[in-house]
Amino acid sequence: MIIVEDATGAILPRAEVTLQCAGQRDLRQVTDTQGTATFTAPDTAPCSATASAEGFVTATHIFAEESQVEIRLAVAANTQVTVSAGSEQLQANIPTAQGVLSEQQIAAIPFFNRATGFSDLITRTTPGVAADANGFAHPLGEHADTSISLDGQPITDQQAKVFSNQLDTNIIQSLTAITGAPPAEFGDKTSLVITVNARSGLGRRPSGTLSSEYGSFGTWGTGLVLGAGGKRWGNFVALHGEGSGRFLDSPEFVPLHDHGNSEGFFDRIDWQPGNKNLFHLNLGGSRSWFQTPNSYDTAAAEQDQRSQIRNANIAFGWNYIFSPSLLAAFTPFYRHEEAQYFPSANPLADTTATMAQNRMLTNTGFRLETVYAKGVHTAKIGGTYWHTLLHERFSIALTDPLYNAPCIDSAGNSIVAPGISDSSDCAKEDYTANPAFLANLLPYDLTRGGTLYDFDQTADIEQAAFYAQDDIKWGHWLLSPGLRYDIYNGLSRGRQIQPRLGIGYRLGSTLLRGSYARLYETPYNENLIFANESSADTTSKNPFATYRSEPVRPGTRNQFNIGFEQSFGNHLNVDADYYWKFTRTAFDFDTLFNTPITFSVAWRKSKIDGLALRVSLNDWHGLNAYSVMGHVRSRFFTPQVGGLIFGPPPPVPVFRIDHGEEFEQTTNFRYQLPSRLVGSHQLWIGGSWRYNSGLALPDTVPTYLDALQLTANQQAQMGLFCASERATPNYAIRECSPEAFGATRIRIPPYGTEDEDRNPVRVMPRTLFDLSVGNDNIFHTERFSVGAHVTAINLTNKDALYNFLSTFSGTHFIPPRTLQAGLSIRF
């Protein structure tokens, strides 16, 4: 068996291998998706195996008795350093769990809305990543703890739709998602590390694709990609625009006040002036505008809140090849994001509170790395520097007279009590003083003559990291030692040395592996200044932050992984990984009144363990399929040790946070109908099957008695019923026996069995099906083709929730059945 790899240890499919043995005819094969060419054992020795691939220096290995031969190909001096497998899958031969997607695999995945296409791509193709509303993705039990490397540019800020405009999936040439213990070159946010190689026009004849889609809820999308280049230059451009009447996930199954649109562009310019230098410049910009979805309650109040997000990005790349075994890469970058939130024209139409936001984040820095690949070693030494400027402006005031009422009645319910603004005056009207009344909020209560509270502050955050790592292939053994040192100087300070070690043993088509990583987790930048103004002191600068008195500090983590990868022939591959993560200072977010505005929270510690499993079937008689599965136990421990939370923290020492599910799986398939059945048509059928056991809902409705106190609309959202009686947006259930009580969309434990850790409230399990059919070449042409497809997302129109009244997320329904039709023109 011959295994062909590049200089970094990545397996090379579609490399040509020639086997020459004394006295026998030459044998030739092309490596499969695992980079392997298998020959019948020769009767004579010695033999020589010669491997060649486009863009690499041809290499020959002479052997006598080895049953397995590995050949590494160095990058040719006059070719681009980044190598892609096209429609095949690259699988790195390193002892950590990861998955690789090609451009063609990404194009086959149906998206409800291209504005969250990148998040959908990750949750549908990566094991252990739980989908949440509005493009949030929780990797391996953590909240959005994800790093993205785009052509070497590190991006560690959140990419959910309400925080930032996401990467356009049309620009991706290949994507690698590392779910195992990350190598030393990666840090900051490490539960999931995603490396993206953008498409390039270098050495490409002029070509492109114009696509357009339209579907349910007025959802539309259009995109244009163009690429062209020569031997020394290239340019790739992608433009996109999309809109929908269900732009964000809604608190109602039928969306109300939920229109939005987004637009963006990406341009990659490549220039190779000689054999040793390769330059590229990435330019990008995007904008989105969207309404905050209403519930029936907020719609009745005529609430009209909106948001706008704008992004700009510039990154330059310079690769210098000293020799076939030594190269250096330098990547300076600039990224700017601005998020604006607009209140209703009538402040009192905003329920609970009216607020405005203008938040800006500007991230500049550079990354410098040297790679040395020779013999059994592939070593990397490098560093990264970031400088992030934060500017946060807020205006906020209460609009609900019951939210911070000075008085309560004899039943303990808040009352308006007109004319009373001091709880000491409640007895004069035969009321009782409210023990939860916060006097420092009174000046900012519009229902009691208050005004807006204004916040306007800036902050600088500087980070630096240095790392060294080596991937060693020694016989059947794979070793990946590394060391990283992080420095964080922000609103809090810290530094950490982080050893990393991965060990693998490959025997034939089996890889056994284990790894350890010490990790340094830095706070989220979004709304970090406001969150750090929290204080239990009523004289605080931030009167709305009453549950914490410390800044958010970096956290430390010890992570352990064990797993295996097993190939069965040329088509079937299984990859499984079990992980344990122990974190001190574990991060999350708190949502402000079910709006897209959230603030950082830190808890004392977390303990997370789980299983990530991937099964892939590659090109078996026209069928490609893969299934990703995950199981997560995500346990967080109080007290809160930093940041801002708007309600009281969970009253228990440990709770299940809404970052993971007991079991989730997604199975995707695409079948290309054979030409003997459809002739020259390129007909295909694809689909997916998704099962989610449901996110935990900490401190939401721990007993059925709590559910009986909710508003009518909240009860309707959870699907509350008492025997045959059902709650509606206009009718609330106030009495019910435990035996007759139930809910169709959330799972409340039977009375007396609730436990925030062992038996928490959860969203009800859901099963979703998507189906697509299409023809990629309707008119049977070669240089110019027209394709069309029809897609049904949530085919059975499943009525289910992502979350419900979550302190950390709010309430959101999954998208109802959505029908889409698309047309594409390739030229």
Secondary structure, DSSP 8 states (H G I E B T S, - for coil): -EEEEETTSBB-TT-EEEEEETTS--EEEE--TTSEE-----SSS-EEEEEE-TTB--EEEEESS-S-EEEEE-B-TTS-S----TTS---B-SSS-EEEEEHHHHHTS--S-GGGHHHHHHHHHSTTEEE-GGG-EEETTSSS-EEEEETTEEE-S--STTT-----GGGEEEEEEE-SS--TT--BS-SEEEEEEE---TT--SEEEEEEEEEGGGEEEEEEEEEEE-SSEEEEEEEEEEEESS-S--SSSS-SS--EEEEEEEEEEEE--SSSEEEEEEEEEEEEEEE----HHHHHTT---EEEEEEEEEEEEEEEEEETTEEEEEEEEEEEEEEEEE--SSGGGSSSEEEEEEEEEEEEEEEEEEEEEETTEEEEEEEEEEEEEEEEEEEEEE--TTTT-SEE-TTS-B---TT--SGGGGGGGT-EE-TT--GGGGGGBGGGT---EEEEEEEEEEEEEEEEEEEEEETTEEEEEEEEEEEEESSSEEEEEEEEEEEEEEETTEEEEEEEEEEEE----TTHHHHHT--SSTT-S-TT--S--S----EEEEEEEEEEEEEETTTEEEEEEEEEEEEEEEEEEEESTTSS-EEEEEEEEEEEEEEEEEEEEEEETTEEEEEEEEEEEEEEEEEEEEE--SS---SSSEEE-TT--S-EEEEEEEEE--HHHHTT--EEEEEEEEEE---B-TTS--SHHHHTTS-HHHHHHHTEEETTEE-BTTB------TTTEEESSEE---TT--BTTTB--EE--EEEEEEEEEES-TT--SSSEEEEEEEEESTT----EEEEEETTTEEEE----EEEEEEEEE-
